[in-house]
Amino acid sequence: MSEAGFELFNRAFPIVVELLYAVCLTLFLLPFLGERRGQKAAAVLAGHLLISLVWDSFPAPQGTFSLTMAALLVVSARFLGLKKALAFLLGLLFWNTKIASAMTVESLFFAAERLLPQSMDPPEAVYLRTVLLLTLLFLSQFVVMGIMLIFLQRQIKKRQLPLHRRELCYLSIVPAAGVLFGQVISNLLVEVKDGILLELYERHPAFLAVVPAIALLFYAGSCFSISFQQSMDALREEREVLFVERQQSQAIRERINEMERFYAQVRGLKHEMRGHLTNLKGLARAGEYDSLDEYIAKMDDSIRAFEVPFQTGNPVMDVIIGDAAGQSRELGVRFQVDFHYPAAGYDAFDVGIILQNLLQNALEACEKADESERFITLTGKKKGRFFLIEVKNSFMGEVIFGQDALPATTKGDAVMHGIGLASVRRVAEKYMGEVEISTVKQEFIVTVMLQNII
């Protein structure tokens, strides 16, 4: 390679490197950008490339570029469709991964270069050798960094991170320490003392293994911190679900006790009917028809109080559906029911938890909808070995589904279903079933399939 070609390579090489870094950052952020990802990804790519080229044109303290880019990600978080905390954490994780991959590959190449025999080649051969080594060095780094970023990206996508102030501080400690470690090591790699060039790995050969090991430990620590935080959040959510289920079970038991007292009163009314019939006969024989009409009206009121609005084949379901029907009347919701409880194969409390959550979510959603559009439709039918429960209801706004296929957040006036649907899914899995959720225009549909496992 000629000297002119080598000079051209030196000018083009930094641009290509920064372009590849910009591509890596863009691909790393891409799954988290939300709607209009293409436009946002193009903005990230162009912004990183432009700022890096401008930054290289002016002298600046080492490490300030990474800090500046992280700050810009936070500032542009709203445009990118990210929360500021998540934008900051993603930027920090990216630069920690970039530094860890660079130190790992550089140490390996330093060792490999020292193993290669040095020969007195002409300048053209030296230029070519330098170009090949630099190209191979950075291509290797981008391969290693790409693998590390993909693994990190998949870990973050497994479960949405609750990034409050405490969680953000906890998750930022390890990658921030990794970035600081990288800056310190980069300042120590090459020193000039008394006109002599001193390299860290030549003075301390053990650092060839120690530096990349520590850098990879910072990267692994970041991954484990994210995994641990996700596990803790899943445990917290599970505890909340169990607490809600316990409260619901207690409420169902109390309502069942009320129904038992109700049926006891019905049985008592049956015993009283003989006395009532005797009184009616006496009033009829005496010809006191006005008193007879009044007596019958009072009996009619007493009997109406013991009417059960829904008879599904199970008292637990009768209570839950009856309560939902009463709340629907108060809210002006059209409430339609076609629910038949199977004779056997399912625990009434489990099915009760499903109904309780689905109907409560439906009522909350209808409360936010226009009065003229409010409706709830409940169906429950047995088909073969399966019991299908479906609830349809009106809602306002937009439902956004999370990574677990459950409604995560909502826009406008739509309601969050969160923990309730998690309880429903938990019960469905107990019966080797599943939960399907869909929306059609302003209609929210939940279908639960339970399998008879007895």
Summary of the structure (lengths in Angstrom):
residues: 454
radius of gyration: 35.1
end to end distance: 78.5
largest distance: 136.3
contacts: 1331
relative contact order: 0.06
helix: 69%
strand: 13%
